[in-house]
Amino acid sequence: MAEERREQLGLVHIYTGDGKGKTTASVGLCVRALGAGERVYFTQFLKGGDSAELESLRRLGAQVCSPRTSGKFYFAMDEGEKAACRAQQQELLAQAAAAAAGGTYRLVVCDEIMAALSLGLVEEGQVLALLAGRDSGTEVVLTGRDAPPALVEQSDYCTEMCCRKHPFERGVPARKGIEF
């Protein structure tokens, strides 16, 4: 029965769109999986490693991979920093692909992978290879704005968050514990 259940769990989720909630939805799925006794691998692309959810996921038993960044947005980096960032993103993707293929984790999350794709730090073919190479019982979540059609085609779930209103429009900055 457990093996049959495992076969049913190897689906692909995409949370995309310009609205708030993509990371939040992926973290919620992690909490659900951890609560069911499943093993979770959560990696963040292009974030600084200071999002409040990371420590909670660690405490709940998730394997979290979110190396510190320079704190700069990619467009503000010099060429050396961009090269280092590119190498780091490639390594994160390779680690996530290994986690997805290994059969150890029931859920693998690649948070903000779409941002790394749109900046050309990782290639669409590499992400498609991660999906194709995942263990049959491993669920994969990809998040970020502007999911490419080829990834949407490979997904089983695709949810688009649509921003209708956001306090940032009124000058309210991102708040720890709410937006990060």
C-alpha positions in Angstrom: 0.0 0.0 0.0 2.8 2.5 0.9 4.5 1.9 -2.5 1.2 2.4 -4.3 0.6 5.7 -2.4 4.2 6.8 -3.2 3.5 6.3 -7.0 0.6 8.6 -6.7 2.6 11.4 -5.2 5.1 12.1 -7.9 3.4 15.1 -9.5 4.6 18.6 -10.5 3.2 21.8 -9.1 3.8 25.3 -10.4 2.9 28.4 -8.4 3.4 31.4 -10.7 2.0 34.9 -11.4 2.6 38.5 -10.2 0.7 38.1 -7.0 1.8 37.3 -3.4 1.6 33.8 -2.2 3.8 31.6 -4.4 6.4 30.9 -1.7 3.7 30.8 0.9 1.8 28.1 -0.9 5.0 26.0 -1.3 5.8 26.4 2.3 2.3 25.3 3.3 2.7 22.2 1.2 6.0 21.5 2.9 4.3 21.8 6.3 1.6 19.5 5.2 4.1 16.9 3.9 6.3 17.1 7.1 3.2 16.8 9.2 2.4 13.5 7.4 5.9 12.2 8.2 7.3 12.8 4.7 10.9 14.0 3.9 11.1 17.5 2.4 13.9 19.3 0.5 13.4 23.0 0.1 15.8 25.2 -1.9 15.5 28.9 -2.6 17.0 30.6 -5.7 18.0 34.3 -5.7 16.9 35.0 -2.1 19.2 36.0 0.7 18.6 33.2 3.1 16.9 35.4 5.6 13.2 34.6 4.9 11.5 33.8 8.1 10.0 30.5 6.9 13.4 28.8 6.5 14.1 28.4 10.2 10.5 27.0 10.7 11.0 24.5 8.0 14.4 23.4 9.5 12.8 23.0 12.9 10.1 20.8 11.4 12.8 18.6 9.8 13.0 19.8 6.2 16.4 19.9 4.5 16.7 23.6 3.6 19.3 24.9 1.1 19.4 28.7 0.8 22.9 30.1 0.7 23.5 33.7 1.5 23.7 36.1 -1.3 25.5 39.4 -1.6 22.2 41.1 -0.7 22.1 42.9 -4.1 19.6 42.5 -6.8 21.1 40.8 -9.8 20.9 43.9 -12.0 23.0 45.8 -9.4 25.8 43.2 -9.3 29.1 43.7 -11.1 30.3 41.1 -13.6 32.3 39.2 -11.0 29.3 39.0 -8.6 27.0 37.9 -11.5 29.4 35.1 -12.4 29.5 33.9 -8.8 25.7 34.2 -8.6 25.4 32.1 -11.8 27.7 29.4 -10.4 25.8 29.3 -7.1 22.4 29.0 -8.9 23.8 26.2 -11.1 25.0 24.4 -7.9 21.6 24.8 -6.3 19.9 23.3 -9.3 22.2 20.4 -9.4 21.6 19.7 -5.7 17.8 20.0 -6.2 18.0 17.6 -9.2 20.0 15.1 -7.1 17.4 15.4 -4.3 14.5 14.8 -6.7 16.2 11.8 -8.4 17.4 10.1 -5.2 14.1 8.8 -3.9 14.9 10.1 -0.4 12.6 13.1 -0.4 8.9 12.9 -1.0 8.7 16.6 -1.8 11.3 18.9 -3.5 10.6 22.6 -3.7 12.6 24.9 -6.1 11.4 28.3 -4.8 12.0 31.2 -7.2 13.4 28.9 -9.9 11.5 30.9 -12.5 13.5 34.1 -11.5 16.7 32.2 -12.1 15.4 31.0 -15.4 14.3 34.5 -16.5 17.8 35.9 -15.7 19.5 33.1 -17.6 21.2 31.7 -14.5 19.8 28.3 -15.2 18.4 26.9 -18.4 14.9 25.6 -19.1 16.4 22.4 -20.4 18.0 21.8 -17.0 14.7 22.3 -15.2 13.0 20.0 -17.6 15.7 17.4 -17.0 15.2 17.7 -13.2 11.5 16.9 -13.8 12.2 14.0 -16.1 14.9 12.6 -13.8 12.9 12.7 -10.6 12.0 9.6 -8.7 8.5 8.4 -9.6 7.3 9.1 -6.0 8.8 12.6 -5.7 6.5 15.6 -5.8 8.2 18.7 -7.2 7.2 22.3 -6.7 8.5 25.2 -8.9 7.7 28.8 -8.0 8.2 32.2 -9.5 6.8 34.7 -12.0 6.5 34.0 -15.7 6.5 30.2 -15.8 7.6 29.2 -19.3 5.0 27.3 -21.4 7.2 24.1 -21.6 7.3 23.9 -17.8 3.6 24.5 -17.5 3.0 21.8 -20.1 5.0 19.3 -17.9 3.1 20.3 -14.7 0.2 18.5 -13.1 -0.9 21.6 -11.2 -0.4 25.2 -12.3 -1.7 27.9 -10.1 -1.4 31.5 -11.0 -1.4 34.1 -8.2 -2.9 37.4 -9.5 -2.1 40.7 -7.8 -5.3 42.8 -7.5 -4.0 45.1 -4.8 -0.8 45.2 -2.7 0.3 47.5 0.1 3.6 48.1 -1.6 1.6 50.3 -4.0 1.0 52.6 -1.0 4.7 52.6 -0.1 4.4 49.9 2.6 7.8 48.0 2.6 8.1 44.2 2.8 7.5 43.1 6.4 9.4 40.2 8.0 7.0 37.4 8.9 4.5 38.5 6.3 6.2 39.1 3.0 9.5 37.4 3.9 
